[in-house]
Amino acid sequence: MNERIPGPRLPELKGQQQSQQMLDLQASAYAGTADGYDEMVAADGSVRPHWSNLASLLTKNSAEQWRALRRESERRLRDQGVYYNVYTDPAGAGRTWRLDPLPMIIAPNEWDVLQPAIQQRARLFSHILLDLQGESRCLRNGLLPPELVYLHSGYYPALFGGAAQAMTLFASDLARGPDGNWWVVSDRTQGPSGIGYVMEARQVSNRVMRPEVRDIQPASLLPFLRKVKAHLAALAPRKTEDPVIVLMSSGVGNEVYFEHAYLANHLGITLAEGGDLTVRDGNVFLKTVDGLKQVDVIIRRVDDSFSDPLYCRGDSVLGVAGLVQAQKLGRIGLANPIGSAILESPGILPFLPRLARYFLNESLKINNVATWWCGQPAERQHVCSRIDDMVIKHIDRGNTPIFGGALTKAEQALLIGRIKAQPWQYVGQQRLAFSTVPTFNGDELIPRHLVTRLFTVGNGAEYDVMPGGLTRVSGASSQPFVSSQKGGLSKDTWVISEQTEPTAALMAEQSYRHEQAERGRNSPPVPLTSRAAENIYWMARYLERSQTILRLMSSYSELYDRRYEEDVQVEARLLNTLAICIYQHLSFSMVAFENESKARLSKPLTVEKLARWVYAETVNGSITNNLRSVIRSGYEVRDLFSGDGWRSIENLEQTLKTIAKRFSAAEEGYGLDRSDIDDMQRTLSNTSFAVTGATGDSLPLDQGGLWLKLGRDLERAHCLTFLVARFIGQYQIEGEHRQLEELLRGNDAYGSYRRRMGTLIESSAVFYHLLLDPRNPRSLYAIIDGMEPLTQSLDARRSNAASGQDQLGDALFAALAQLRLAPQAVWSDLRHQRLNVVDVVFRTKQNLNLIGQEIDQRFFAQVKQTSRR
């Protein structure tokens, strides 16, 4: 099957020297497979006409040019954060999606056959679904064996009956056999995945490959997204101009979570999880920061069994209790309806021809791979007698296919025994030698087997097919199956457009973008879930907290290096104060530290020893632990960030991985020296502040920017009051100047103080600058005053019905009043007034705590999250 044959007939290279520099297809002997069909090369060695331009490019470009194109493709995917979670890969959810730069090409005449065939198939499956939801004529008339429905793991009696809904999204996996004909291998009816990856693959190929082959004009994909949005809006039971549409995801652990975020972003809808939704009186509501908001349509990316713990799997934490009830009452549009999992069973395939004649009065326009359901005696005997040539599948899609020819005789006997014991659970499919397509493996061009997924969207009666698809290729030439979880690659799929005008696709894209922009000006903002708001809010708080500890650690390192330059006792006390401040930001017992404080006055902690706590990821509250929380929160709301914002989070994640490796090496005896610590300090400062800037600039106030700013300001105010109180608590008359100087440095205000107040460090001026100066953006007064319009906005959007008071505004006003009304004498004489200063700061901090509690109770209490501190 994988035997090499002479290379294809391609344009000859001029000159022996040139041929040695080029990627020579003749030298690599690319000719597909000996007994199969190759997409680019015909059996006689000639290049198929629709591949001719790309084949010419393969001989023209040097190996180094192709390496550069592959690197550019990988870079773009990595920069865009295009992930595919392979569960067995150590990289996990952070594994970059693997895309081969060479596309799969479908000729116009082939597309003219495939498009109506897939449209017909989508209509047929929608008819079957509607029938099962209603009269079940296909079962009563013997067109479909009842075992395939009632014994399927996805069958729940409560799913059927009530309001019926057609299938909106549908996909089929196609493979080409040795005879050159396309066959359907399987169908996706629950929530077909891949549309987002197709769109991202096209973006990459447009930038990497299209400039190389300008003569090839693939059909534009963007109009398909417009049709998806239109069909989704049409599902809304409430006929409104702007229906509320959400994509229901199982969360960041899902293998295609990138696509969930991508579609939510590009369709302009809300990305939600089961915990963000609730059913009240048969209607579905979204938990938003403005209260409950009724949902009209759900794109369901949670499997049937997990969608509703009341009617399906009771142990599911991914679904929404009562969603089935809402579906049966016709109160919610679902793409696709719960219950559609049954139609993904390969056991249905043998019965599709007669179902097509019954429901459509048509013959199938595209055949299935030869499939036999073992619930029928003759078919079971055929499968068992030809087990070597069979791919055995369970009627439940989640089970791994078994290749009979790969088993030993003993294993085959056990498999046949299982089939005979429960024959209705199994099907046998003819093992098909899938066609191959040229794929890069290093510098070599090799044939890989392929499966192409084609997508449709419609209303049950009419369907639109995406003019492209997701082509996946096997992980190795000898691998007979195609699986992204088993090392497979993906390809962009180009359907060659017959439009003669080269700018037609561009004009279509521009028209679509203009239409979306016009609509966006007049549409209400996409609802923000309480979960998303909470993640943004705490992301900002963790980020600000980490940066405060970074500044304190930087101050400690600098002070430690020059501890003998001035009064040793004063410097030792300052180091002790800084160490206490750092430790109290960690979840770390202070008992041992304070018991030994006198000894440490004479011998401060080394920077290396302190760093082992500050940068250790296992210490709760450490810099790296807090930044991990920033990343986790960022993943939860990645659909809200711009490309730059998301890249900054990824860079931070890479930095933390590097630091973790350094700590691991240190624990193995390599040591953690001062240069490592200084480098970690600089790198974490740069990457964390990059996240602050990039994410802050990418979020409008009504799409999370308010919560980002509110979380940052509240945490900044908390850190400031904490440091002031701690420094005053450790105050000594001797060395007052140095203490005040370090207090300014710890709050990132030393430079601004000197520019405003000069070089004289004096207590009243320092406290005015840190606490009262409205022109200092980091002063406590400026921070709290800047929060006032934010809290006013929240109070106006969601007033407290029980009290009728603006509690956030009241707490904020009390915090400002506490600062405004404090007598001037409190700040002018630190020696005699420090208890009064601490009292003012403490009362202000109490009001800040009230603001934080009020935010948690009013906006986040309904979110099922682990507690945060």
N, C-alpha and C positions, 0 to 999 in steps of 0.2 A: 504493500500500500504506500509505503514511503520511499520506495526505490527511486533513485535519481535517474533522469533521462537527459539527453542533450539539451542545452539551453535554448531559449526561445529565439526566434528570428527577430532581432532588433536592429535598429539603424547602426551601421558599422562606425567605429571610431577611426578617426584619421590619425595615422601615425602610431608607431609602436610605442614611443615614449609616452604619448598621451594615454594610450590604453592602460599602461602600467599605473598611471596616477588615478584612473577612474575606478568607480565601483563597477567592475565588469560582471555583468549578469552571466556571460558565457563561462567565465572562470568559476563563478559560484554555482553554475549548473542549475539555475532555477528553471524548473519546468513543471511545477505543481507536483502531482502524484501520478504514478504509472497507471493506476486503475481507477482514477477518479476524475472529477471535473475541477479544473482550476479557473478561477474568475478572470484572470488576466491572459493566460496562455491557452490556446486551443490545443487539441490533441495532435495536430500536425506541427506544433511548435510555433505557429504564428501568433502574433499579438491580436487580441480581440479589438475591433475598431474603436469602441468607446474607451479603451484603455491606452490607445496609441500615444496620446500626448503625455500621459504620466510615464509610460514606458520609455519614451524618448528622454524624459528628465532623469530617469534612473540610470541611463547610460551616460548622460552628460555630466551630472554632478559627481564630484570626487567623494571618496569615502569620508574625508574630513568635512566636506560640506553637509553630508547627511548626518554626521555626528553632531555638527553645530545645530542642524534643524531639530534633531531629537532633544538636544540639551535645551534649546529654546522652548520646545513644547513642554518639557518637564518643568522648566522654570515658570512658565505662565500658569500651569496648573498648580504648582506649589504656591506661587504668589497669590493666586485667587482662592487658595484654601479649598481646592476641589478634592475632597476626601472620599474614600470608599473603605468602609470598615471591614477588613478581613479578620474574623474573630480569632483565627489561629496565629495572626501576625503580631509580633511584639509591639509594633507601632500602633496597633489597635485603631481607635477612631482617628488617629493622626496620620494614617497611611495615605499618601497621595495617590489619587486615582491613576491607573496606568493606561495611557493612551498611545497607540502607535500613530506616528504622524502620517503614514500612508492611508488614505481613505479606502473604503469599499465603494465601488462605482456601480450604479445600476443604469442600464441604458434606457432611453425614453420608451422604446417599444416594449421592453419588459415591464416598465412601470405602468404602461397602459393596460397591461394584463393584471398586474398585482393589485393596483388601486381598487378597481371594482370588486375584485375577489375578497379583499379585506373588508370593504364596505358591506358586502353581502354577509360575510361571517359575523360582523358586529351586529347586523340586524337580526340574524338568526339567533345568536346568543341572547340578545335582548328579548326576543319573542319567547324563548325558553324560560328565561327568568320571570317574565310577566306571567307566563302560564303557571309556573310553580307557585308563584305568589297568589294565584287565583284559583282557577278551575282544575288545574293539574290534568289537562286533557292528554298530555303526552304520557302520563302514567296510566290513566284509565283506558286509553286506547292501545296500550302495549307498545308504544313507540320508544319508551325508555324503561329499562328494568327498574323496579322500585328499590331494589337493593342499593343501586348507585346513589339514591337520594337518602333513603331512610337509614342506611347503615354507614353513611358517610359521617366522619367525625364533626363535620361542619353543620350537620342537620340538627336544628333545635325547633321543636314544634311551634314555639311561640313566634318564630320568624315569619311564618306564613299566614296569610289572611290579612285583612285590612287593606289600606290603600296600597296599590301596586305602583312601583316606580321602574321606569325603563333604565337600561344601562347607559351611563354617560361616557365613561372612559373604558376603552377596550384595547388590548394588544395581543398580537400573535407572534410566536417565535417561529421563524421560517428557516429551513435549511434546503440546500439544493443537493439533489442526488447525483449519482454518477451519470445518469441519462440527461442531465442538464435541466430537469424539471424542478420547480420549487415545491416543497412539501411543508405542511404545518406540523410542527413537532409538539407544540403545546400552546395554550391560550391563558391570558391573564385577565381575570374579571373582577377581582376585589379592588385593588388599587394599583394598577400597572405602574411599575417604577421604571425610570429611565429617561423621561422627557427632559428633566433638568440636565442630565448628563449629555444628552444629544445636543441641547442648546449650548452647553459649555464646550463640547467638542467642536461645534461649528465655529465658535469664537476663536478657539485656538487654531483650527485649520485655516480660517480666514486670514490670520496673521502670519502663520508659518508656511502653509502650503500654497494658498491662492496666489500670492505674488510670483510663485515659481511656475504656475500653470494657468496663466490668465485666459487661455483659450477655452478652458473648461468652465461652464456656467452651471453650478449646482442650483437647484431651486431654493428659494428663500424659505426659512423656517418660521420667521417671526409672525406671519399672518396666522399660522396655526395657533400660536398663543392667544391671539385675539379671539379666535373661534372658541378656544377652551374657555376663556373668560365669559364670552357671550352665552355659551351653553350652560355654564354654571349658574349665571344670573337667571337664566330661564327656569331653573329648577326651583326657585324661591316660591313657596306657597303664598306668601304675601307679595302681591304684585306691587313692588316698589322700585323706584328708579335706581336706588343705591342699596341693594340687598347686602346684608352682613354675611360675608363668606369667610369661613375659617378652614385651615388645613389642620386636621387632627393627626398629630404625630405621636409616636410612642416615645420620643425623646432622643437625647443626644447619643444614646447607645445603639440606635438603629443603624444598620449597615449603610443606608442611603440617607442619613440625616442631612447631609449636604444638600441633597435634592429637595428635601422638605423646606429647608431655609431658602433655597434658590427660588422655588416656585412661589412661596409666600411673598418674597421680595419682588419678583418680576410680574406677578399677577396683581400685586397691590392688595393682598389680603392678610389676615391675621394668622400667625403660626401659633397653634394652641396644642396643649396636651389634655389628656382626659381630666386631670384635676382642675383645668381652667374652665370646664364646662359643667353645667348642672341642668337637670330637667325639673321644671315646675309646671304642674297642671298640664302635662303633655307637650309643653314648649321647651325648647332648648335655649339656654342663656349662657352668655360668656361673662366670666367674672372679670370685670375691668376696674380700673382705678376710679371710674365714674359710676360704679355700681353695676348691677346686672343689665346686660344688653342682649336683646333677643337675637338669636342666630337664625338665618334663613337657609343657609346651605353649608354643608360640611363635605370637604374632600377628605375621604376617610383613608388614612394610611395606617390604621390599626386593623389587624386581621379580624375576621368575623368573630372567632371564638373569644377574643379579648375585648370586644367592643362594648359589651354591656354585662357587668357582673350579675345583674338580676336575672337575665334571661339566658345567658351563655355561660361561660366559665365563671364560677363564683369566686375563684381565687385571683381574678384579674384585677390589677391596679392601674391598667392602662386605659380602660374604657370609661364610659359614662353610664351610671345607673339610670335606667329609664329610657335610653336612646331607642331601643326597639319599640317601646310604646309610642314615642314621638313619631317614629317612622310609620307605624301601622295607622296612626291617626292622621297621617298626611300633614303633620305640622313642620316637617323639616325635609329639605331636599338633600339627598345623600348621593355622592359620587364615589363609590357605587353603593347601592343598598346592601344592608346586612342580609346575608343569605346567599350572596353571589359566589361564595367560596366553593359551593358544590359544583359549579360549572367549570372549575379549574381541574376537576378530576379527569385524568386521561381515559377513564372508563367510558366517558361520554363519546369519545371520538368515533368509535365504530358505528354509532347510531346517528351521527350527524347527517349522512346522506338522506335517510328517510325522514328525519326531522326537518330538513330543508325542503323536501317535497311537500311535507304536511303544512308547515307554517308559511313558506314563501312560494310554494308551487314552482320551485326552481331546483335545478341540479347544482351541486357545489361547484364553484368556479375554481377552487383550489383544493386539492386532495390532502388528506391527513397522511402522515407516515402510517404504513400498514400496522394496525393495532387490533389485538384480540382481547376481549374481556373474558377472563377465566371463569366467570360465573355461568358460562354456557359450556356444556360438556364437550362438544366437538372442538370448540375454540381452545378449551383448557388442554385437551389432548394434543392439539397442534402445538401449543406453546411448550408443553412439557417434553414433547418428542424432538423439538428443535431448539432446546435450551441454549445450545452453543451460539445460535444466531439471534438470540433474543436479548432485549433490554427489559428487565422486569421492573415494573413500577407499581407502587401502592396507589390506591385510588385517592389517598390523601396526599396532596402535593408536597407536604413537608418532609416526606421520607426520601432518602437517597436512592437513586436508581441503581440497580444491580446488573452488571454486564455478565451474562451467563457464560460467555466464552472465557472470561477471566477467572472462573472458579475451578477448583479441583473437582474430580468426580465425586468425592465425598461431600464437598460443599454444594455441588449441584443437586445431589440426592436430598440433602437437608432442605434446600430451597424448594424443590419439587414437593417435598412432604408438607411444607408450610402452605404452598399453593393449594394442594389437595384438601388440606384441613379447613381452609377458609378461602375458597376459590373466588368469592365475590369481592375480596379485598385486593385482587391483583389483576394487572393487565400485562400482556407481553407486546412489545413493539419490535418490529423488524429493525435490526441494527443497520443503520444507514451510513454509508461512507459519505460523510458531509463533504461538500466542495471545499477547496482551499483558496486562500488569498495570500498574496505576497506580504510578508511581515518581517520587520527588522528584528534580528537577534544579534546584537552587537553590530559588526560591520557586514554580517552575512544576511542575505535575503532568503528566507526560507518559507515553505508553504505551511500555513496553519489552518486547521479546520475552523469553520465559522458558522454562527447562527445569527440571524438578523431579526431584531424585534421591530415590528411596525406598529404605530400607534394611531388610534382613531378617537374622535370625540363626536358625539351626536345626541339625538333625542329619542332613539328607538326606531324612528322611521327613516331618518337620513343621517349619514355620517360623513365627516371629513377626515381624510387620511393625512397624516404628517408626511410631506414630501421628502422623506429621509428616514432615518431610524438609528437604532443602537446596534451596531455590529460588534459581537464579541467573538474572540478567537481563542483557541485552545492554548493552554500553557506550554505545550510541547507538540512537535509534529506527530509524535507517537501517541499522543493522548487522544482517545477517540471521542471524548466528551468536551463540552465547552462550559466552563464555570468560572466566574470572577472570583469565587471563594477558593478555587483550586489553582490560582496562579495565572488565570487567563488575562488577556489584554482586551481593550476596546478600540474601536475605530469609528471615525466619523463616516456617515453613509451619504454619498452624493448621488442624488437622483438628477441626472443630466437634464437640464431645462432646454426645451426646444425654442425658447424665446430668442429671437435674433438680436434684439436690442440689448447690448451688454449692460446697460444701466437699469434694466427692468427690475432686477432683484433689489438694487439699491433704492429705486424709487418706491417699491413696495414697503421696504423697511422704513423709509423716511415718512411715508404716508401713515404707517402704523404709529410711529413715534409721535407725529403731530397730533393724531387723533387722541392718543393717550394723554398727551400734555393738555389738550383742550378740555378733556373730560376731568383731568385731575384738578384743574382750576376751580371747578364748580362742585367737586365731590367732597363730602365730609372726610376727615382723616380716618385712617384705618384704626379700629379700636385697639387700645393697648391693654393687654391682660394684666391683672394684678401680679401674676407670677413674673411677667417680663419686667414690670416696673420695680418689683422687689429685687430682682437680679441686678438691674441697672443701678439701683440705689445702693445695694450692698457692694457691688463691684467698685463704685466710686469710693465708698467708705474704706474698704480693704486697701484700695490703691493709695488713698491719702494716709492711712495708718502706716502702710509700709514705707512711704516716703518720709514720714516723720521719724521712724526708727532709723532709716538710712542716714538722715541728717545727724541724729544723735550719735550714731556709730562713727560717722565721719568726724564729728567734733571730738569724740573720745579718742580716736586714733591720733588726731593732730595734737591734742592735749597730752596724750601719753608720750609722744615723741619729744615734747619740750617740757616735760614735767620737772626737770632740774634747772631750767633757765631762770625761774623766779622762786618765790617762796615755796619750798617743798611741801609744807603742811597745807598751804592754801590749795596748791595744785592737787594734792592727794584728796582733799575734801571735795574739790570739784569733780575729780574722776569718780569718786564715790557717789556723788549726786547724779552724775550722768549714768553710771552703771545702774543705780536704783531706778531711774527713769526708764532705762532700756528694759530691765528685768520686769518692771511692772506693766510694760506693754505686752509681755509674754504671759502665758498661762503657766507661771513658774512660782513655786513656793518661795516666799521671801524670808522664811523663818531662819534657815541656815545662813542666808546672806546677811541678815541684820544682826544675828548673833555674833558674826565674825567681823562686823563693820569696823570695830576699833583696830583690829589687826590689819585690815585692808587699808586703813588710812595711811599706814606706814608702808604698805606694800600693795599697791593697786593691782587689780586683775590685769594680766597681760592682754593685749589686743587679740592674740591668737586664741586664748581661752574664752574670752567673751564672744568671739566670732563663732566658736563652735556651737553656742546656743543661738546666736542671732541669725545665722545662716542655715541652721540645721532644719531640714524639712520636717523632721519628726517632732519638733518642738512646736506645740500649739501656740500660735501668736507670733512666731518668728517671721522674719521678712519673707522667706521663701514660702512658708506656710500660708501667709496672707496673700501672696501673689498667686499661689495655686488657686486660692479661692477666687481671685480676680479672673483667672482663666476659666474656671468652672462656670462662673456666672456669665462670662463672655460667650462661652459655647451655647448657653441656654438661649441667648438672644442674638445669635450671629446674623440672623436675617435682618436685623435693624441697622447693622453697621455698614459703612462704605468699605470699598476695597482697601483703602489705606488704613482705616480703623481696624479691620480684621487682620491685616498683615502685621500691624503693631502688636496685636495680641499673640500672633504666631511667633513673632520674634522674641517676645517675652518668654513664651513657652520653651523655645529652643535655648534661651539663656539659662533657664532653670534646669534644663536637662544637662547642660554643660557643668553647672555648679554641682548638681547631684553626683556627676562622675568624679569631680574633684574631691568631694567629701568621701566618696567610696574609696578612692585611692588613698586618701589620708588615713582612713580607718584601717587600711591594709598595711600601714607602716610607712607610707611614702611621705607623710607629714603634710601639714598645711602651713606654709610659710607666709610671711608678711606680704610678699609680692602677690601671692594668690588672693589674699584678703583685699588688698587695695584694688586689684583688677576686678574682683567680684563687685566691690563697692561702686566702681566707675560704671561697669557694664549694667548693673541693676538700676543705677540712677538713670542712665541714658535710656534704657528700654522701658522702664516704668513711666518716665516722664513723656516718652514718645506715645505710650498708650493714652495718657491723660490728654495730650494735645490732639491726637488723631481721632479718638472716640468722641471727645467733646465737640469737635468741629463737624462731626458727621450726623449728629442727632438733633433734629428740630425739637423745640420745646414740647410740642404736643405728641411727639413720637419717642419720648424717653429722655430728651435733653433736660427737661425740668427735674426729673428724678436723678439724673447724673449730677447736675449742679447742686441739688438739694443735699444729696448724700455726701458730696465732697465738702460743701460748706459746713454741714453739721459735724462731720468728723473733724474737720480742721478746727472748728471752734472747740470741740471736746479736747483735742490734743493741746491746743493753746492753753485752755484753762487748767488742764492737768499739769503741764510743764510749769506754769506760773506758780501754782499752788505747791508743787514739789520743790521748786527752787527757793521759794520763800520759807517753806518748812525747814530747809537745810541752811537757812541764811546765817551768816556769821559777819560781824562788823569787819573783822580783819579780812581783807581780800574782796570787799564789796564790788569793787570795779570789775574784777575778773568774773565774779558770779553773774553780774548783769550782762557782761559781754557774751558769756556762753549761753545765757538765756536768749539773747538776741539771735545768736547763731542757730540755736536749736529750733527757732521759729522762722528761720530763713529771712530775718529782718535786720541783720547786722549792716549790710550794705546800704539799704534804704535809710536806716537810722543815721548813719554817718553822713549821707548826702543831705539829709534834712536837718540834723541837729549838730553836726560837726563831730569832732573827735572826742569831746568830753562825754564820758559815760556817767550819767547822773540818774538817780533812781526815779525822780518825778518825770524826767524826760523819757526814760526807758518805758515806764508803765503807761505814759500817755501814748507813746508810739505803738506799743503792743496792744493796748486795750481800748483807747479812746479816739485815736487819730482817724478821722473819716477819710483822709487822703492816703492812708496806708492800706492797700487792699487786703493785707494780711492781719490787720488789727481786728480785735474781737468785735468792736463796734461796726466796722465796715462789713465784716462777714455776716453778722446777724442782720444788719440793715439790708444787705443784699438778698437775704432770705425772705424778706418781708413780701415782695411782690410774688414770690413763688408760693408762699403759704396762703396769700390772699387768693391766688388762682385756685388752689386746692379747696379752700373754704367755699369759694363761689361755685365750684363745680360739684361739690359733694358736701353740702351743709349738714350739720348734725341735727337730725330731725327731732331727737329727744329733748335737747336743751335749747335748740334754736340759737346757739352761740357759735361764734367762730373760735373754737378752742385753740387751733394752731396760732391764729393771730393774737389771741390773748396771751398765750405763753411767750410768744415772740416779743410782744409789747412789754411784758414783765421783765424779760431778759434785758431789753434795751433800757428800760427805766432803771433797772438796778445799776447799770453803768452810768447813766446820765445823772442820777440823783446822788451818787456817792460824793461826799464832801471832798474838796480839793486837798484837804490836809491828809486824807487817806493815802494819797499818792506821793506826797512831798517828803515824808519822813519815814523811810522804811524801817529805821531802827525802832521807832516807838509805835508805828502804825501797822506793822506787818500782820498782826492778828485781824485787824480791820480789813486789810487788803485780802487776806485769805477768806474772810467772811463774805466780802462782795463777790469774789471769784466763785466761791462755793455756791452762793445763791444763784449766780448766773448759770453755773453748771447744772443746778437742780432744774432750772427752767428749760435748759437744753435737753435734759433727760425727759422732761414732760413732752417736749416737742417730738422726740424720738418715739416715745411710748404712744403718743396720739397717732403718729403716722402708722406705726405697726398695727394698732387696733383698728383704725378706720380703713386702711387700704390693703393691709397684708394679712389680716387675721384669717381670712377665708382661704388663703393659699396653704396647701399641704407641703410645708417645707420643714427641714430640720432646723432646730433653733440656731440662731446666730448670736454672736455676742458683740 
